[in-house]
């Protein structure tokens, strides 16, 4: 439901179409008497050999994370999302370090979760089926334990927001035409299945409600154009009239501005947001509705403000900055920007900042190299940091897990001021006493492409480092977020393959490192990172042992033609418009599927049949093309998954497939 995608080393996807029947026929149970790992019912495999259980893998498969969902409206308790069985569900925690009480019991994952003001025994949440991302809204009645669906069961319903009085629920949905995100409100107490639903405004493009005004008469809206461009508006809930807060450039092709998030001031005369209007990075600002005056409240921090919230009384702002990938907490006076003391947090990745209603205690989640995501709160009045959860790490000795080393390696070109450009990357090394000598390397490229590899918990990726002795490298090639808007735009349009050259430069850097084995390198990635993995194999197969791609784009033209309609224009801004003959010709020339003869090393492809983002045809065509050249291709299909495996039984099996692939083709002589 929320605008985020978590694609990790092993939990990725994509598939259906012509190859589905063929693939499904090759799915196999465990051969009788062999003790092989059975293929879960929700998966189908092709060319994957029978797998033997990996005795020392189990602890790495049983880590658990907790992410913050909401504060109770009146009590000091909270909602969080975590998994105890096969999928992530909502749980309530009544006190710090208290038991997690599960309150939803769906077979499918549950997303978000918000208490209803004035009715804290009711919780709204979202859930989709099989990773389709057509999230439906449900209202849980805690007194009966029953949930009822508020939405139509077919379209996408996102960003549910209760009014302050709890009477109305706002959300966006593409129910009108399957493409545009209109704004709706519903009174859940009205009679009939959707008797209280009303479309407030018809909107073209990607829109999301951010917050109700203090008097519940207006809604703050964000309009997303691309990673580099977004705008703020407000709408009168009664009339549906939309008003601009920020405006587009005066001419087409002019400088773009990105605004992120929004909170009303207590008097409703201004909003807080983040903006890169006057520089490279997003700063926290207050925008006056009358006149548009902007006041910067985050100072001159040369990094993005990526998450923030306003205390209920309007006196304090809390925000996280993304400083070279590491999250840093700030609390400031909302009127002056004067800083308040903050605690030292683990060097990791944090978010979901939310003040408790009526107070100054702010909750958030944080993940770092030696701990899965956990929920904390901080009270600036008492200068007191409180831990609410202690997520399990499967019994692993977390103190020995690898810590990231941030490096910057030189690439092929120069920056704005003529200095050689460098690419940031995180390097995780195995213990030298257990794994002496030059070590093999796994290069994992993030998706997005406007995402960023960051130093959170590796999860089962720790097995790759700690037990297989492989060095993991996570580069942030040009086009990654977190390093300024100029860097973010360096891969747009016809600059697309410059990112692949950044990986070539990384291979050069690996060859100069005394502890890295340049003759044993594997590349992998998910979503856009899957495209990067395929493109790297096209250009540098002679320097690689093998490759892994999940939900990867193999041809930008066919991808753009078949991705869900509500995503298409957003992706055209990033990749180019395939309807333009010149751009279409360019995109076809860089398609990995058009150069399958240059992919000469073993390939593992993973996908989800219900993926709405990267269409199934992208995986079908690359598997057929590469396998047709006689190259070993393993294929795993999640029949009940979408853009990333979510069900534990599927992720456990996939993890064993990846490890066997690595053992054969990176560590062994199979490549």
Buried (B, 14 or more C-beta within 10 A) or exposed (E): BEEEBBBBBBBBBBBBBEBBEBBBEBBBEEEEEEEBBBBBEBBBBBBBEBBEEBEEBEBBBBBBBBBBBBBBBEEBBBBBBBBEEBBBBBBBBEEBEEEBEBBBEBEBBBBBBBBBBBBBEBBBBBBBBBBBBBBBBBBBBBEEEEBEBBBBEEBBBBBBBBBBEBBBBBBBBBBBEEBBBBBBBBBBEEEEEBEBBBBBBEBEEBBBBBBBBBEBEBBBBBBBBBBBBBBBBBBBBEEEEBEEBBEBEEEEEEEBBBBBBBBBBBEBEBBBBBBBBEEBBBBBBBBBBEEEEBBBBBEEBEBBBBBBBBBBEBEBBBBBBBEBBBBBBBBBEBBEBEEBEBEEBBBBBBBBBBBBBEBBBBBBBBBBBBBBBBBBBBBBEEEEBBEBBEBBBBEBEBEEBBEBEEBEBEBEEEEEEEEEBBBBBBBBBBEEEEBEEBBBBBBBBBBBBBBBBBBBBBBBBBBBBBBBBBBBBBBBBBBBBBBBBEBBBBBBBEEBBBBBBBBBBBBBBBEEBEBBBBEBBBBBBBBBBBBBBBBBBBBBBEBBBBBBBBBBBBBBBBBBEBBBEBBBBBBBBBBBBBEEEEBBEBBBEBBBBBBBEBBBBBBBBBBBBBBBBBBBBBBBBBBBBBBEEEBBBBBBBBBBBBBBBBBBBBBBBBBBBBBBBBEBBBBEEEB
